[in-house]
Amino acid sequence: MTRITVTVTLFADLRRFLPRGADGPQRYTVPEGATLADLLAAVGVAPGVELTAAVDGELAARDTPLSDGADVMLLSPMEGG
């Protein structure tokens, strides 16, 4: 099975999903054809966690397919007004 590697940056309280002692962007390897939802599962983010995601600088939904070398940013949803 072909695998791809993506870089994930976690912001704000989502940093709790970083591996213990880790800091900064992390690399994850997922199967080719994986979606953002598959990556979130690999990171350990439960399906019900609210977040905003961007893939290569574009807002992304959980069903967004990932490509090799993609840059993924995960942010907590903004609150307030």
N, CA, C and O atoms as a GROMACS GRO file, in nm:
protein
  324
    1MET      N    1   0.085  -0.119   0.000
    1MET     CA    2   0.000   0.000   0.000
    1MET      C    3   0.089   0.125   0.000
    1MET      O    4   0.184   0.134   0.078
    2THR      N    5   0.058   0.219  -0.085
    2THR     CA    6   0.134   0.343  -0.093
    2THR      C    7   0.093   0.434   0.022
    2THR      O    8  -0.024   0.444   0.057
    3ARG      N    9   0.192   0.500   0.078
    3ARG     CA   10   0.164   0.591   0.188
    3ARG      C   11   0.215   0.730   0.152
    3ARG      O   12   0.308   0.745   0.072
    4ILE      N   13   0.154   0.832   0.212
    4ILE     CA   14   0.195   0.970   0.191
    4ILE      C   15   0.232   1.031   0.326
    4ILE      O   16   0.188   0.984   0.430
    5THR      N   17   0.313   1.134   0.322
    5THR     CA   18   0.353   1.204   0.444
    5THR      C   19   0.301   1.346   0.438
    5THR      O   20   0.319   1.417   0.338
    6VAL      N   21   0.237   1.389   0.546
    6VAL     CA   22   0.185   1.525   0.556
    6VAL      C   23   0.243   1.590   0.682
    6VAL      O   24   0.279   1.521   0.778
    7THR      N   25   0.252   1.721   0.680
    7THR     CA   26   0.300   1.796   0.796
    7THR      C   27   0.180   1.861   0.863
    7THR      O   28   0.098   1.925   0.797
    8VAL      N   29   0.171   1.843   0.995
    8VAL     CA   30   0.057   1.894   1.071
    8VAL      C   31   0.106   1.993   1.176
    8VAL      O   32   0.197   1.963   1.253
    9THR      N   33   0.044   2.111   1.178
    9THR     CA   34   0.071   2.211   1.281
    9THR      C   35  -0.056   2.229   1.363
    9THR      O   36  -0.163   2.257   1.308
   10LEU      N   37  -0.044   2.213   1.494
   10LEU     CA   38  -0.157   2.226   1.586
   10LEU      C   39  -0.145   2.358   1.661
   10LEU      O   40  -0.038   2.393   1.709
   11PHE      N   41  -0.256   2.430   1.672
   11PHE     CA   42  -0.255   2.560   1.738
   11PHE      C   43  -0.346   2.558   1.860
   11PHE      O   44  -0.439   2.478   1.870
   12ALA      N   45  -0.318   2.649   1.953
   12ALA     CA   46  -0.400   2.673   2.073
   12ALA      C   47  -0.423   2.544   2.151
   12ALA      O   48  -0.330   2.467   2.171
   13ASP      N   49  -0.547   2.520   2.195
   13ASP     CA   50  -0.570   2.404   2.282
   13ASP      C   51  -0.561   2.272   2.206
   13ASP      O   52  -0.561   2.166   2.270
   14LEU      N   53  -0.555   2.274   2.073
   14LEU     CA   54  -0.538   2.150   1.998
   14LEU      C   55  -0.396   2.094   2.015
   14LEU      O   56  -0.370   1.980   1.978
   15ARG      N   57  -0.307   2.175   2.072
   15ARG     CA   58  -0.170   2.127   2.096
   15ARG      C   59  -0.169   2.010   2.194
   15ARG      O   60  -0.069   1.939   2.206
   16ARG      N   61  -0.280   1.989   2.264
   16ARG     CA   62  -0.286   1.875   2.357
   16ARG      C   63  -0.276   1.742   2.282
   16ARG      O   64  -0.248   1.639   2.344
   17PHE      N   65  -0.297   1.743   2.152
   17PHE     CA   66  -0.286   1.620   2.073
   17PHE      C   67  -0.143   1.593   2.025
   17PHE      O   68  -0.117   1.490   1.962
   18LEU      N   69  -0.050   1.684   2.053
   18LEU     CA   70   0.090   1.660   2.017
   18LEU      C   71   0.144   1.542   2.096
   18LEU      O   72   0.104   1.520   2.211
   19PRO      N   73   0.233   1.465   2.037
   19PRO     CA   74   0.299   1.359   2.115
   19PRO      C   75   0.370   1.421   2.236
   19PRO      O   76   0.419   1.533   2.230
   20ARG      N   77   0.376   1.346   2.345
   20ARG     CA   78   0.437   1.396   2.469
   20ARG      C   79   0.578   1.449   2.442
   20ARG      O   80   0.662   1.379   2.385
   21GLY      N   81   0.603   1.572   2.485
   21GLY     CA   82   0.735   1.632   2.469
   21GLY      C   83   0.760   1.692   2.332
   21GLY      O   84   0.865   1.752   2.309
   22ALA      N   85   0.666   1.677   2.241
   22ALA     CA   86   0.685   1.729   2.105
   22ALA      C   87   0.644   1.876   2.098
   22ALA      O   88   0.563   1.924   2.178
   23ASP      N   89   0.702   1.945   2.002
   23ASP     CA   90   0.666   2.085   1.980
   23ASP      C   91   0.681   2.114   1.831
   23ASP      O   92   0.763   2.052   1.763
   24GLY      N   93   0.602   2.207   1.782
   24GLY     CA   94   0.612   2.246   1.643
   24GLY      C   95   0.543   2.148   1.549
   24GLY      O   96   0.475   2.056   1.594
   25PRO      N   97   0.562   2.169   1.420
   25PRO     CA   98   0.495   2.083   1.320
   25PRO      C   99   0.539   1.937   1.334
   25PRO      O  100   0.654   1.908   1.364
   26GLN      N  101   0.445   1.848   1.312
   26GLN     CA  102   0.470   1.704   1.321
   26GLN      C  103   0.443   1.641   1.185
   26GLN      O  104   0.358   1.689   1.110
   27ARG      N  105   0.516   1.535   1.154
   27ARG     CA  106   0.492   1.462   1.029
   27ARG      C  107   0.413   1.336   1.060
   27ARG      O  108   0.441   1.265   1.157
   28TYR      N  109   0.314   1.311   0.978
   28TYR     CA  110   0.232   1.190   0.991
   28TYR      C  111   0.231   1.120   0.856
   28TYR      O  112   0.227   1.184   0.751
   29THR      N  113   0.234   0.988   0.860
   29THR     CA  114   0.225   0.907   0.739
   29THR      C  115   0.090   0.838   0.739
   29THR      O  116   0.054   0.770   0.836
   30VAL      N  117   0.016   0.856   0.631
   30VAL     CA  118  -0.118   0.799   0.617
   30VAL      C  119  -0.127   0.730   0.482
   30VAL      O  120  -0.046   0.757   0.394
   31PRO      N  121  -0.225   0.641   0.463
   31PRO     CA  122  -0.240   0.574   0.333
   31PRO      C  123  -0.273   0.675   0.222
   31PRO      O  124  -0.341   0.775   0.245
   32GLU      N  125  -0.224   0.647   0.103
   32GLU     CA  126  -0.260   0.729  -0.013
   32GLU      C  127  -0.411   0.728  -0.027
   32GLU      O  128  -0.474   0.624  -0.011
   33GLY      N  129  -0.470   0.844  -0.056
   33GLY     CA  130  -0.615   0.854  -0.067
   33GLY      C  131  -0.682   0.890   0.065
   33GLY      O  132  -0.805   0.902   0.071
   34ALA      N  133  -0.602   0.908   0.171
   34ALA     CA  134  -0.659   0.944   0.301
   34ALA      C  135  -0.721   1.083   0.295
   34ALA      O  136  -0.680   1.168   0.216
   35THR      N  137  -0.820   1.103   0.380
   35THR     CA  138  -0.886   1.233   0.391
   35THR      C  139  -0.840   1.302   0.519
   35THR      O  140  -0.768   1.244   0.601
   36LEU      N  141  -0.882   1.425   0.535
   36LEU     CA  142  -0.853   1.497   0.658
   36LEU      C  143  -0.906   1.420   0.779
   36LEU      O  144  -0.841   1.416   0.883
   37ALA      N  145  -1.024   1.359   0.767
   37ALA     CA  146  -1.081   1.280   0.878
   37ALA      C  147  -0.989   1.164   0.915
   37ALA      O  148  -0.972   1.136   1.034
   38ASP      N  149  -0.930   1.098   0.816
   38ASP     CA  150  -0.837   0.988   0.844
   38ASP      C  151  -0.715   1.040   0.919
   38ASP      O  152  -0.666   0.976   1.012
   39LEU      N  153  -0.666   1.156   0.878
   39LEU     CA  154  -0.550   1.216   0.945
   39LEU      C  155  -0.586   1.252   1.089
   39LEU      O  156  -0.507   1.226   1.180
   40LEU      N  157  -0.702   1.311   1.110
   40LEU     CA  158  -0.743   1.348   1.246
   40LEU      C  159  -0.747   1.225   1.335
   40LEU      O  160  -0.706   1.231   1.451
   41ALA      N  161  -0.796   1.112   1.282
   41ALA     CA  162  -0.798   0.988   1.360
   41ALA      C  163  -0.656   0.944   1.394
   41ALA      O  164  -0.631   0.898   1.505
   42ALA      N  165  -0.563   0.958   1.299
   42ALA     CA  166  -0.424   0.919   1.323
   42ALA      C  167  -0.360   1.008   1.430
   42ALA      O  168  -0.276   0.962   1.507
   43VAL      N  169  -0.399   1.136   1.432
   43VAL     CA  170  -0.346   1.230   1.530
   43VAL      C  171  -0.407   1.204   1.668
   43VAL      O  172  -0.346   1.234   1.770
   44GLY      N  173  -0.528   1.147   1.670
   44GLY     CA  174  -0.597   1.120   1.796
   44GLY      C  175  -0.708   1.217   1.826
   44GLY      O  176  -0.757   1.223   1.939
   45VAL      N  177  -0.750   1.296   1.725
   45VAL     CA  178  -0.859   1.391   1.743
   45VAL      C  179  -0.991   1.318   1.721
   45VAL      O  180  -1.015   1.263   1.613
   46ALA      N  181  -1.077   1.318   1.822
   46ALA     CA  182  -1.206   1.249   1.813
   46ALA      C  183  -1.295   1.316   1.708
   46ALA      O  184  -1.283   1.436   1.684
   47PRO      N  185  -1.385   1.237   1.645
   47PRO     CA  186  -1.470   1.293   1.539
   47PRO      C  187  -1.556   1.412   1.585
   47PRO      O  188  -1.590   1.497   1.503
   48GLY      N  189  -1.591   1.419   1.714
   48GLY     CA  190  -1.678   1.527   1.760
   48GLY      C  191  -1.607   1.656   1.797
   48GLY      O  192  -1.673   1.755   1.828
   49VAL      N  193  -1.473   1.657   1.794
   49VAL     CA  194  -1.398   1.776   1.832
   49VAL      C  195  -1.416   1.883   1.725
   49VAL      O  196  -1.392   1.859   1.607
   50GLU      N  197  -1.459   2.003   1.769
   50GLU     CA  198  -1.477   2.112   1.673
   50GLU      C  199  -1.343   2.177   1.646
   50GLU      O  200  -1.267   2.209   1.738
   51LEU      N  201  -1.314   2.196   1.518
   51LEU     CA  202  -1.189   2.261   1.480
   51LEU      C  203  -1.204   2.322   1.342
   51LEU      O  204  -1.296   2.290   1.267
   52THR      N  205  -1.110   2.408   1.312
   52THR     CA  206  -1.098   2.465   1.178
   52THR      C  207  -0.970   2.407   1.119
   52THR      O  208  -0.866   2.408   1.183
   53ALA      N  209  -0.979   2.359   0.996
   53ALA     CA  210  -0.863   2.298   0.932
   53ALA      C  211  -0.834   2.368   0.801
   53ALA      O  212  -0.924   2.412   0.729
   54ALA      N  213  -0.705   2.378   0.771
   54ALA     CA  214  -0.661   2.429   0.642
   54ALA      C  215  -0.560   2.331   0.585
   54ALA      O  216  -0.471   2.282   0.655
   55VAL      N  217  -0.574   2.303   0.456
   55VAL     CA  218  -0.479   2.217   0.385
   55VAL      C  219  -0.415   2.302   0.276
   55VAL      O  220  -0.484   2.354   0.188
   56ASP      N  221  -0.284   2.315   0.283
   56ASP     CA  222  -0.209   2.399   0.188
   56ASP      C  223  -0.268   2.539   0.178
   56ASP      O  224  -0.279   2.596   0.069
   57GLY      N  225  -0.307   2.595   0.294
   57GLY     CA  226  -0.354   2.733   0.299
   57GLY      C  227  -0.500   2.755   0.265
   57GLY      O  228  -0.547   2.868   0.265
   58GLU      N  229  -0.573   2.646   0.235
   58GLU     CA  230  -0.715   2.659   0.200
   58GLU      C  231  -0.800   2.593   0.308
   58GLU      O  232  -0.766   2.484   0.355
   59LEU      N  233  -0.911   2.658   0.347
   59LEU     CA  234  -1.001   2.595   0.443
   59LEU      C  235  -1.043   2.459   0.391
   59LEU      O  236  -1.070   2.443   0.272
   60ALA      N  237  -1.049   2.361   0.480
   60ALA     CA  238  -1.075   2.223   0.438
   60ALA      C  239  -1.179   2.158   0.526
   60ALA      O  240  -1.186   2.184   0.646
   61ALA      N  241  -1.261   2.073   0.465
   61ALA     CA  242  -1.359   1.993   0.537
   61ALA      C  243  -1.297   1.858   0.570
   61ALA      O  244  -1.192   1.822   0.516
   62ARG      N  245  -1.363   1.782   0.658
   62ARG     CA  246  -1.309   1.652   0.699
   62ARG      C  247  -1.299   1.553   0.584
   62ARG      O  248  -1.221   1.459   0.591
   63ASP      N  249  -1.377   1.573   0.478
   63ASP     CA  250  -1.371   1.479   0.365
   63ASP      C  251  -1.271   1.524   0.257
   63ASP      O  252  -1.266   1.465   0.149
   64THR      N  253  -1.192   1.627   0.286
   64THR     CA  254  -1.092   1.676   0.191
   64THR      C  255  -0.982   1.571   0.175
   64THR      O  256  -0.923   1.528   0.274
   65PRO      N  257  -0.953   1.529   0.050
   65PRO     CA  258  -0.844   1.433   0.030
   65PRO      C  259  -0.709   1.501   0.050
   65PRO      O  260  -0.692   1.620   0.021
   66LEU      N  261  -0.613   1.424   0.100
   66LEU     CA  262  -0.479   1.476   0.124
   66LEU      C  263  -0.384   1.426   0.017
   66LEU      O  264  -0.403   1.318  -0.038
   67SER      N  265  -0.282   1.506  -0.012
   67SER     CA  266  -0.180   1.464  -0.108
   67SER      C  267  -0.045   1.461  -0.038
   67SER      O  268  -0.027   1.522   0.067
   68ASP      N  269   0.049   1.390  -0.098
   68ASP     CA  270   0.182   1.378  -0.039
   68ASP      C  271   0.244   1.517  -0.023
   68ASP      O  272   0.241   1.597  -0.116
   69GLY      N  273   0.298   1.544   0.095
   69GLY     CA  274   0.362   1.672   0.119
   69GLY      C  275   0.268   1.782   0.162
   69GLY      O  276   0.311   1.896   0.178
   70ALA      N  277   0.140   1.751   0.180
   70ALA     CA  278   0.042   1.853   0.219
   70ALA      C  279   0.081   1.916   0.353
   70ALA      O  280   0.138   1.850   0.440
   71ASP      N  281   0.049   2.044   0.366
   71ASP     CA  282   0.072   2.117   0.490
   71ASP      C  283  -0.064   2.141   0.554
   71ASP      O  284  -0.147   2.214   0.499
   72VAL      N  285  -0.088   2.079   0.670
   72VAL     CA  286  -0.217   2.086   0.736
   72VAL      C  287  -0.205   2.167   0.864
   72VAL      O  288  -0.116   2.144   0.946
   73MET      N  289  -0.297   2.264   0.881
   73MET     CA  290  -0.303   2.342   1.005
   73MET      C  291  -0.437   2.317   1.072
   73MET      O  292  -0.542   2.321   1.008
   74LEU      N  293  -0.432   2.289   1.202
   74LEU     CA  294  -0.552   2.263   1.279
   74LEU      C  295  -0.564   2.370   1.388
   74LEU      O  296  -0.474   2.388   1.470
   75LEU      N  297  -0.678   2.439   1.387
   75LEU     CA  298  -0.700   2.548   1.482
   75LEU      C  299  -0.832   2.527   1.554
   75LEU      O  300  -0.924   2.464   1.501
   76SER      N  301  -0.840   2.579   1.676
   76SER     CA  302  -0.967   2.579   1.747
   76SER      C  303  -1.059   2.679   1.681
   76SER      O  304  -1.013   2.782   1.630
   77PRO      N  305  -1.191   2.651   1.680
   77PRO     CA  306  -1.283   2.748   1.621
   77PRO      C  307  -1.278   2.880   1.697
   77PRO      O  308  -1.262   2.883   1.819
   78MET      N  309  -1.292   2.988   1.625
   78MET     CA  310  -1.289   3.120   1.688
   78MET      C  311  -1.421   3.146   1.760
   78MET      O  312  -1.528   3.108   1.713
   79GLU      N  313  -1.411   3.211   1.875
   79GLU     CA  314  -1.530   3.246   1.950
   79GLU      C  315  -1.536   3.396   1.967
   79GLU      O  316  -1.438   3.467   1.943
   80GLY      N  317  -1.652   3.443   2.009
   80GLY     CA  318  -1.665   3.583   2.043
   80GLY      C  319  -1.720   3.666   1.930
   80GLY      O  320  -1.774   3.613   1.833
   81GLY      N  321  -1.705   3.795   1.942
   81GLY     CA  322  -1.760   3.880   1.838
   81GLY      C  323  -1.732   4.023   1.858
   81GLY      O  324  -1.773   4.106   1.777
   0.00000   0.00000   0.00000
